[in-house]
Amino acid sequence: MRIGELARKAGTTTRTLRYYEARGLLPARRTENGYRRYDEEDLRLLHQIRLLQDFGFELEETRPFVDCLRAGHPSGDSCPASLDVYRRKLAELDAVIGRLEQVRGQMSAQLTRAELEASAVSPPPARCELTQPPEGRERGADDDTDE
């Protein structure tokens, strides 16, 4: 298949495919007349790259997975180098999650403190228009009562 068809099937652009080719992630095979030529294995490589990027991997971090597929393995994550990348990324995620939990705890404490301070300040009583007489009219002056 040619570059446009591969881009369409992979859900990307031809510019991206040329960039991957320049970075050595996508093979640069050419037909006799100079057109780029791709096959289903190239589409498989692109799906692997896109999946990993959706997970937050940098483009260079996808290389061990691509190399694993190119070596003929059934999946890009069945090689030791790919497993190392997974481990490293999980450690990074754990660190980010830990930091977020710490920030959440601090924010929760701040909210609790702020709520206590706000409740200690006695706001003026709210005026309920249903229980208060309109301005200039005394309650009971015109009311029909049995008195």
Secondary structure, DSSP 8 states (H G I E B T S, - for coil): --HHHHHHHHTS-HHHHHHHHHTTSS---B-TTS-B---HHHHHHHHHHHHHHHTT--GGGGHHHHHHHHTT-SSTTSSHHHHHHHHHHHHHHHHHHHHHHHHHHHHHHHHHHHHHHHHHS-------TTTS--TT--TTSS-----
